[in-house]
Structures are given as C-alpha cells and as structure tokens.
Amino acid sequence: MAWSSGSSRSHGSMGVAAAVGRRTGLPLIQCPDCGVQTVIELEAKEGDNKGRVFFKCPLYERDEPCPPCKFFRWQDKYEELLRKRNKSTNEPWNSCQAVADVAIRKQHMQDLEQLMASSICMKEELAAVKKELLEMKAVQNGVRANLYELGGWGKCVVILGLINLVIAVLCIIVQLVK
C-alpha cells in the first residue's frame, strides 16, 4: 500500500495501519476505479473551489485527454463513497471514534492556524522593538560622541546638570507626597 500525504493510523478490526488524510483524517483507500494506487487527499489552490479538499487517484491528470484513471471526488462525495463502502464491507471508519478523530483533527488544525497567526504578529512586534532598540542605540552613541567632544570640564557640566535635574524631580515627588 502506498503511503501518500496522510499519516498512519489504525483502522479496522485487525488493527491494520491505513493511510489517512492530513486535513480530514479520512482513510485513503485503494482507488475504486483502477485499483492500482491509493487515493491522495489534496486541496484546491485556486479558482472558485480554492481551499476545498478533494481526493483523486495519482494516475488521474485533468489535463490529459485520456488519463489512465479518472477517479476524482470532492470531500463530500468521497465521504459518501466511504459510507457506502462501509455498509458493504463493515469497515469501521464511520464509527463514533473515527468521527470523533476527524473532529479532533479539525480542531487541532484550527488551533495550529491560530498559533501561526499569533506567531506572525509576534514576529512583527519583535521587528518593531528591534527597530526602536537600534534607534535608541544610535541616540546613545550620539550622546557619547558629544560628551567625548566636550572634554573634561564639559563632562562635569553635563553631569552637574543631570544631578540638578534628578534633584528637581525628587523635590517634585516630595511635594506631591505631602
């Protein structure tokens, strides 16, 4: 059995591992038309059906005039096919557990999308903070250069001015506390 884009999960009474679709969690069965390949799960990337999940035989090529296999189903029709197949073969994919697995997988995908969106926002915020930090470093370097140019007495004057500023702020705080 070919392992397509799905992950391995146990389905069936014998505990046989079967491929399942990553987006839907639905089992990827052997192509019912040609029987040669395991169907694959894909998502439409453009057009009116953008984002819609479908299943097809790997041998099916829409652009070929005579493809070796013509199996193609949108997700809803593929689920119908699986339900019909379940009735005839007693495969337990449609059990409560399998349905719950699909719901959990969908919730995990939504959670992952939210985390990715949050990650993008955090990256943008981090970039803004880095930019501000670089600007502050540039100002700091400019102040250092100016202090260096002032020489010994100039530095003393600047330091005394800063001390006077601190004292004035402390006096205001004392007045506010009273």
Phi and psi restraints in degrees (value plus and minus 20) as a CYANA .aco file:
   2 ALA   PHI     -99.3   -59.3
   2 ALA   PSI     121.3   161.3
   3 TRP   PHI    -123.1   -83.1
   3 TRP   PSI      80.7   120.7
   4 SER   PHI     -99.6   -59.6
   4 SER   PSI    -161.3  -121.3
   5 SER   PHI     -98.2   -58.2
   5 SER   PSI     -13.4    26.6
   6 GLY   PHI    -111.0   -71.0
   6 GLY   PSI     156.7   196.7
   7 SER   PHI    -132.0   -92.0
   7 SER   PSI     142.3   182.3
   8 SER   PHI    -101.2   -61.2
   8 SER   PSI     111.4   151.4
   9 ARG   PHI    -162.4  -122.4
   9 ARG   PSI     133.8   173.8
  10 SER   PHI    -108.4   -68.4
  10 SER   PSI     104.7   144.7
  11 HIS   PHI    -153.6  -113.6
  11 HIS   PSI     120.0   160.0
  12 GLY   PHI      86.2   126.2
  12 GLY   PSI     137.8   177.8
  13 SER   PHI     -89.5   -49.5
  13 SER   PSI     -44.1    -4.1
  14 MET   PHI    -105.8   -65.8
  14 MET   PSI     -23.3    16.7
  15 GLY   PHI      52.5    92.5
  15 GLY   PSI       5.1    45.1
  16 VAL   PHI     -94.6   -54.6
  16 VAL   PSI     111.4   151.4
  17 ALA   PHI     -92.8   -52.8
  17 ALA   PSI     115.3   155.3
  18 ALA   PHI    -152.3  -112.3
  18 ALA   PSI     128.8   168.8
  19 ALA   PHI     -92.3   -52.3
  19 ALA   PSI     122.6   162.6
  20 VAL   PHI    -150.3  -110.3
  20 VAL   PSI     132.6   172.6
  21 GLY   PHI     -89.1   -49.1
  21 GLY   PSI     122.2   162.2
  22 ARG   PHI     -89.0   -49.0
  22 ARG   PSI     -58.4   -18.4
  23 ARG   PHI    -100.3   -60.3
  23 ARG   PSI     -58.0   -18.0
  24 THR   PHI    -127.6   -87.6
  24 THR   PSI     -44.9    -4.9
  25 GLY   PHI      57.3    97.3
  25 GLY   PSI     -13.6    26.4
  26 LEU   PHI     -97.5   -57.5
  26 LEU   PSI     126.6   166.6
  27 PRO   PHI     -86.6   -46.6
  27 PRO   PSI     122.0   162.0
  28 LEU   PHI    -117.7   -77.7
  28 LEU   PSI      86.5   126.5
  29 ILE   PHI    -112.0   -72.0
  29 ILE   PSI     146.2   186.2
  30 GLN   PHI     -85.8   -45.8
  30 GLN   PSI     119.3   159.3
  31 CYS   PHI     -72.5   -32.5
  31 CYS   PSI     102.2   142.2
  32 PRO   PHI     -92.0   -52.0
  32 PRO   PSI     -36.2     3.8
  33 ASP   PHI    -107.0   -67.0
  33 ASP   PSI     -73.3   -33.3
  34 CYS   PHI    -121.4   -81.4
  34 CYS   PSI     -46.4    -6.4
  35 GLY   PHI      51.3    91.3
  35 GLY   PSI     -11.8    28.2
  36 VAL   PHI    -111.9   -71.9
  36 VAL   PSI     -62.7   -22.7
  37 GLN   PHI    -137.4   -97.4
  37 GLN   PSI     146.0   186.0
  38 THR   PHI    -110.0   -70.0
  38 THR   PSI     116.0   156.0
  39 VAL   PHI     -83.0   -43.0
  39 VAL   PSI     136.8   176.8
  40 ILE   PHI    -139.5   -99.5
  40 ILE   PSI     131.7   171.7
  41 GLU   PHI    -121.9   -81.9
  41 GLU   PSI     110.2   150.2
  42 LEU   PHI    -156.6  -116.6
  42 LEU   PSI     151.5   191.5
  43 GLU   PHI    -147.6  -107.6
  43 GLU   PSI     113.4   153.4
  44 ALA   PHI     -84.7   -44.7
  44 ALA   PSI     111.5   151.5
  45 LYS   PHI    -119.0   -79.0
  45 LYS   PSI     -31.5     8.5
  46 GLU   PHI    -173.5  -133.5
  46 GLU   PSI     151.6   191.6
  47 GLY   PHI      60.9   100.9
  47 GLY   PSI    -187.4  -147.4
  48 ASP   PHI     -84.2   -44.2
  48 ASP   PSI     -46.2    -6.2
  49 ASN   PHI    -117.8   -77.8
  49 ASN   PSI      -4.8    35.2
  50 LYS   PHI     -72.1   -32.1
  50 LYS   PSI     110.3   150.3
  51 GLY   PHI      67.8   107.8
  51 GLY   PSI     -28.6    11.4
  52 ARG   PHI    -103.8   -63.8
  52 ARG   PSI     115.5   155.5
  53 VAL   PHI    -105.9   -65.9
  53 VAL   PSI     119.9   159.9
  54 PHE   PHI    -160.9  -120.9
  54 PHE   PSI     145.1   185.1
  55 PHE   PHI    -145.8  -105.8
  55 PHE   PSI     120.0   160.0
  56 LYS   PHI    -171.4  -131.4
  56 LYS   PSI     140.2   180.2
  57 CYS   PHI     -96.2   -56.2
  57 CYS   PSI     119.3   159.3
  58 PRO   PHI     -80.6   -40.6
  58 PRO   PSI     -40.4    -0.4
  59 LEU   PHI    -101.1   -61.1
  59 LEU   PSI     -33.0     7.0
  60 TYR   PHI     -99.9   -59.9
  60 TYR   PSI     106.3   146.3
  61 GLU   PHI    -150.2  -110.2
  61 GLU   PSI      96.9   136.9
  62 ARG   PHI     -79.3   -39.3
  62 ARG   PSI     -54.6   -14.6
  63 ASP   PHI    -102.3   -62.3
  63 ASP   PSI     -34.1     5.9
  64 GLU   PHI     -95.4   -55.4
  64 GLU   PSI     117.7   157.7
  65 PRO   PHI     -85.4   -45.4
  65 PRO   PSI     -57.1   -17.1
  66 CYS   PHI    -154.2  -114.2
  66 CYS   PSI      58.0    98.0
  67 PRO   PHI     -86.8   -46.8
  67 PRO   PSI     130.2   170.2
  68 PRO   PHI     -82.6   -42.6
  68 PRO   PSI     -45.8    -5.8
  69 CYS   PHI    -162.9  -122.9
  69 CYS   PSI     125.0   165.0
  70 LYS   PHI    -136.1   -96.1
  70 LYS   PSI       1.2    41.2
  71 PHE   PHI     -95.1   -55.1
  71 PHE   PSI     101.3   141.3
  72 PHE   PHI    -172.8  -132.8
  72 PHE   PSI     109.1   149.1
  73 ARG   PHI    -163.8  -123.8
  73 ARG   PSI     116.5   156.5
  74 TRP   PHI     -90.0   -50.0
  74 TRP   PSI     141.9   181.9
  75 GLN   PHI     -73.6   -33.6
  75 GLN   PSI     -65.8   -25.8
  76 ASP   PHI     -82.2   -42.2
  76 ASP   PSI     -60.6   -20.6
  77 LYS   PHI     -91.4   -51.4
  77 LYS   PSI     -54.1   -14.1
  78 TYR   PHI     -85.8   -45.8
  78 TYR   PSI     -61.1   -21.1
  79 GLU   PHI     -81.9   -41.9
  79 GLU   PSI     -60.5   -20.5
  80 GLU   PHI     -80.0   -40.0
  80 GLU   PSI     -64.6   -24.6
  81 LEU   PHI     -79.1   -39.1
  81 LEU   PSI     -63.4   -23.4
  82 LEU   PHI     -85.2   -45.2
  82 LEU   PSI     -59.4   -19.4
  83 ARG   PHI     -83.0   -43.0
  83 ARG   PSI     -64.9   -24.9
  84 LYS   PHI     -82.3   -42.3
  84 LYS   PSI     -62.8   -22.8
  85 ARG   PHI     -84.8   -44.8
  85 ARG   PSI     -58.2   -18.2
  86 ASN   PHI     -80.1   -40.1
  86 ASN   PSI     -62.5   -22.5
  87 LYS   PHI     -84.2   -44.2
  87 LYS   PSI     -55.9   -15.9
  88 SER   PHI    -106.6   -66.6
  88 SER   PSI     -44.6    -4.6
  89 THR   PHI    -134.9   -94.9
  89 THR   PSI     -26.7    13.3
  90 ASN   PHI      42.0    82.0
  90 ASN   PSI       5.8    45.8
  91 GLU   PHI     -89.6   -49.6
  91 GLU   PSI     114.7   154.7
  92 PRO   PHI    -105.9   -65.9
  92 PRO   PSI      -0.7    39.3
  93 TRP   PHI     -80.2   -40.2
  93 TRP   PSI     -48.2    -8.2
  94 ASN   PHI    -109.1   -69.1
  94 ASN   PSI      -8.7    31.3
  95 SER   PHI     -86.9   -46.9
  95 SER   PSI     147.3   187.3
  96 CYS   PHI     -77.7   -37.7
  96 CYS   PSI     -59.5   -19.5
  97 GLN   PHI     -83.0   -43.0
  97 GLN   PSI     -63.2   -23.2
  98 ALA   PHI     -85.0   -45.0
  98 ALA   PSI     -60.2   -20.2
  99 VAL   PHI     -84.2   -44.2
  99 VAL   PSI     -61.8   -21.8
 100 ALA   PHI     -84.2   -44.2
 100 ALA   PSI     -59.1   -19.1
 101 ASP   PHI     -79.9   -39.9
 101 ASP   PSI     -61.4   -21.4
 102 VAL   PHI     -84.0   -44.0
 102 VAL   PSI     -63.7   -23.7
 103 ALA   PHI     -83.6   -43.6
 103 ALA   PSI     -62.1   -22.1
 104 ILE   PHI     -84.7   -44.7
 104 ILE   PSI     -62.8   -22.8
 105 ARG   PHI     -81.9   -41.9
 105 ARG   PSI     -62.2   -22.2
 106 LYS   PHI     -82.6   -42.6
 106 LYS   PSI     -61.8   -21.8
 107 GLN   PHI     -84.2   -44.2
 107 GLN   PSI     -60.6   -20.6
 108 HIS   PHI     -82.1   -42.1
 108 HIS   PSI     -59.8   -19.8
 109 MET   PHI     -84.8   -44.8
 109 MET   PSI     -60.8   -20.8
 110 GLN   PHI     -84.0   -44.0
 110 GLN   PSI     -62.6   -22.6
 111 ASP   PHI     -81.6   -41.6
 111 ASP   PSI     -62.5   -22.5
 112 LEU   PHI     -82.8   -42.8
 112 LEU   PSI     -62.1   -22.1
 113 GLU   PHI     -82.6   -42.6
 113 GLU   PSI     -60.1   -20.1
 114 GLN   PHI     -84.9   -44.9
 114 GLN   PSI     -61.7   -21.7
 115 LEU   PHI     -83.9   -43.9
 115 LEU   PSI     -59.1   -19.1
 116 MET   PHI     -85.4   -45.4
 116 MET   PSI     -60.2   -20.2
 117 ALA   PHI     -84.5   -44.5
 117 ALA   PSI     -62.3   -22.3
 118 SER   PHI     -82.8   -42.8
 118 SER   PSI     -60.0   -20.0
 119 SER   PHI     -81.5   -41.5
 119 SER   PSI     -61.0   -21.0
 120 ILE   PHI     -83.8   -43.8
 120 ILE   PSI     -63.4   -23.4
 121 CYS   PHI     -82.0   -42.0
 121 CYS   PSI     -62.7   -22.7
 122 MET   PHI     -83.7   -43.7
 122 MET   PSI     -58.9   -18.9
 123 LYS   PHI     -83.5   -43.5
 123 LYS   PSI     -60.0   -20.0
 124 GLU   PHI     -85.6   -45.6
 124 GLU   PSI     -62.9   -22.9
 125 GLU   PHI     -83.6   -43.6
 125 GLU   PSI     -61.6   -21.6
 126 LEU   PHI     -81.9   -41.9
 126 LEU   PSI     -60.5   -20.5
 127 ALA   PHI     -83.2   -43.2
 127 ALA   PSI     -60.7   -20.7
 128 ALA   PHI     -84.8   -44.8
 128 ALA   PSI     -61.0   -21.0
 129 VAL   PHI     -85.4   -45.4
 129 VAL   PSI     -61.6   -21.6
 130 LYS   PHI     -81.1   -41.1
 130 LYS   PSI     -60.6   -20.6
 131 LYS   PHI     -83.4   -43.4
 131 LYS   PSI     -64.8   -24.8
 132 GLU   PHI     -82.0   -42.0
 132 GLU   PSI     -61.0   -21.0
 133 LEU   PHI     -82.4   -42.4
 133 LEU   PSI     -62.5   -22.5
 134 LEU   PHI     -82.8   -42.8
 134 LEU   PSI     -59.4   -19.4
 135 GLU   PHI     -84.1   -44.1
 135 GLU   PSI     -61.0   -21.0
 136 MET   PHI     -85.5   -45.5
 136 MET   PSI     -58.8   -18.8
 137 LYS   PHI     -84.2   -44.2
 137 LYS   PSI     -57.7   -17.7
 138 ALA   PHI     -84.3   -44.3
 138 ALA   PSI     -62.2   -22.2
 139 VAL   PHI     -83.6   -43.6
 139 VAL   PSI     -63.2   -23.2
 140 GLN   PHI     -80.8   -40.8
 140 GLN   PSI     -63.0   -23.0
 141 ASN   PHI     -84.4   -44.4
 141 ASN   PSI     -57.2   -17.2
 142 GLY   PHI     -84.4   -44.4
 142 GLY   PSI     -62.4   -22.4
 143 VAL   PHI     -83.5   -43.5
 143 VAL   PSI     -63.1   -23.1
 144 ARG   PHI     -79.8   -39.8
 144 ARG   PSI     -64.5   -24.5
 145 ALA   PHI     -82.4   -42.4
 145 ALA   PSI     -61.5   -21.5
 146 ASN   PHI     -85.6   -45.6
 146 ASN   PSI     -60.5   -20.5
 147 LEU   PHI     -83.9   -43.9
 147 LEU   PSI     -59.5   -19.5
 148 TYR   PHI     -82.7   -42.7
 148 TYR   PSI     -59.2   -19.2
 149 GLU   PHI     -90.1   -50.1
 149 GLU   PSI     -47.8    -7.8
 150 LEU   PHI     -88.1   -48.1
 150 LEU   PSI     -47.6    -7.6
 151 GLY   PHI      62.0   102.0
 151 GLY   PSI    -190.2  -150.2
 152 GLY   PHI     -80.2   -40.2
 152 GLY   PSI     -75.9   -35.9
 153 TRP   PHI     -89.4   -49.4
 153 TRP   PSI     -53.5   -13.5
 154 GLY   PHI     -82.9   -42.9
 154 GLY   PSI     -59.6   -19.6
 155 LYS   PHI     -84.4   -44.4
 155 LYS   PSI     -61.6   -21.6
 156 CYS   PHI     -80.8   -40.8
 156 CYS   PSI     -61.6   -21.6
 157 VAL   PHI     -83.9   -43.9
 157 VAL   PSI     -63.9   -23.9
 158 VAL   PHI     -83.8   -43.8
 158 VAL   PSI     -63.6   -23.6
 159 ILE   PHI     -84.4   -44.4
 159 ILE   PSI     -62.2   -22.2
 160 LEU   PHI     -83.1   -43.1
 160 LEU   PSI     -58.3   -18.3
 161 GLY   PHI     -83.0   -43.0
 161 GLY   PSI     -62.0   -22.0
 162 LEU   PHI     -85.1   -45.1
 162 LEU   PSI     -59.5   -19.5
 163 ILE   PHI     -83.1   -43.1
 163 ILE   PSI     -62.5   -22.5
 164 ASN   PHI     -81.7   -41.7
 164 ASN   PSI     -58.4   -18.4
 165 LEU   PHI     -84.4   -44.4
 165 LEU   PSI     -63.6   -23.6
 166 VAL   PHI     -83.0   -43.0
 166 VAL   PSI     -63.3   -23.3
 167 ILE   PHI     -82.7   -42.7
 167 ILE   PSI     -60.9   -20.9
 168 ALA   PHI     -84.3   -44.3
 168 ALA   PSI     -62.2   -22.2
 169 VAL   PHI     -84.1   -44.1
 169 VAL   PSI     -61.8   -21.8
 170 LEU   PHI     -83.0   -43.0
 170 LEU   PSI     -59.5   -19.5
 171 CYS   PHI     -82.8   -42.8
 171 CYS   PSI     -60.7   -20.7
 172 ILE   PHI     -84.2   -44.2
 172 ILE   PSI     -61.2   -21.2
 173 ILE   PHI     -83.5   -43.5
 173 ILE   PSI     -62.1   -22.1
 174 VAL   PHI     -81.9   -41.9
 174 VAL   PSI     -62.3   -22.3
 175 GLN   PHI     -84.5   -44.5
 175 GLN   PSI     -58.8   -18.8
 176 LEU   PHI     -89.7   -49.7
 176 LEU   PSI     -55.3   -15.3
 177 VAL   PHI     -88.0   -48.0
 177 VAL   PSI     -55.2   -15.2
